[in-house]
Amino acid sequence: MNSVPLEAAVRSRFRGPTTKTTYGYSGVTFNELREAYYTQAKGLVEGGADLLLVETCQDTRNIKAAILAIHKLSKEMGSEVPFIVSVTIEPMGTMLAGQTVEAMWASLRHAKPLAFGMNCATGPEFMTDHIRTLSQLTVEFVSCYPNAGLPDEEGKYLETPTTLAAQLEKFAESRLVEFRWGMLRPQQKRYSRDCADGGG
């Protein structure tokens, strides 16, 4: 599968999960979170972003707040602001707030983002089943934004540029994902690009 780096086509900007969640006793309301996302989205779009990535999501209520903020901004601008929803699945198989990838998709599919996807957490190997499930469920694109897995007891990451790129190549070859990028070191990024271009 040939690919064009996303940054060559659009200016994407990342919107993390914030330090707050409406799950549990976090001291923030849903409306407060929505307004915070709106302020952030407006600043990013006014700064030149063409695409917003709502990423490292751990609770579907946070995602809903972000989506409502983006919809409000789109209405004010008179044009749709495209966005991607990317969640983090923990080793126990759910987001921190307890939702599975199936539950996340079912509760958010009406929003019709450009893509649903996953990022960070356990690295590409343990993402595979969840990515496969998502690709079978959604008609939207699927994105994959892994890190180098979980560190060992010495704080070292076991994924190398070669092994990480090989995992991403498997996703591409099996057509499980349409967007691939990652939280990678420069050498890992080079290996990933080589594999995506068929040269890995």
Number of C-alpha atoms within 10 A of each C-alpha: 12 9 13 12 13 12 9 8 9 12 13 20 19 16 18 13 18 13 6 13 22 19 18 8 9 10 9 13 13 16 13 12 21 22 16 15 25 21 13 16 26 17 12 18 17 10 10 12 18 16 19 21 19 24 23 24 25 23 21 22 20 21 25 17 21 26 23 17 23 24 18 19 19 16 12 10 11 9 10 13 20 18 23 23 27 24 27 24 26 17 13 9 16 20 21 16 15 17 17 17 22 14 12 21 19 12 13 17 14 8 14 16 17 18 21 31 28 25 24 24 21 18 23 28 15 15 24 17 12 18 22 16 13 24 20 11 14 16 13 17 17 25 24 26 24 24 20 24 19 16 12 9 7 6 8 11 14 13 19 15 18 15 17 24 25 18 19 26 22 16 20 19 11 10 13 21 22 17 19 22 17 20 14 18 12 10 11 20 17 16 21 27 20 14 21 23 14 12 9 14
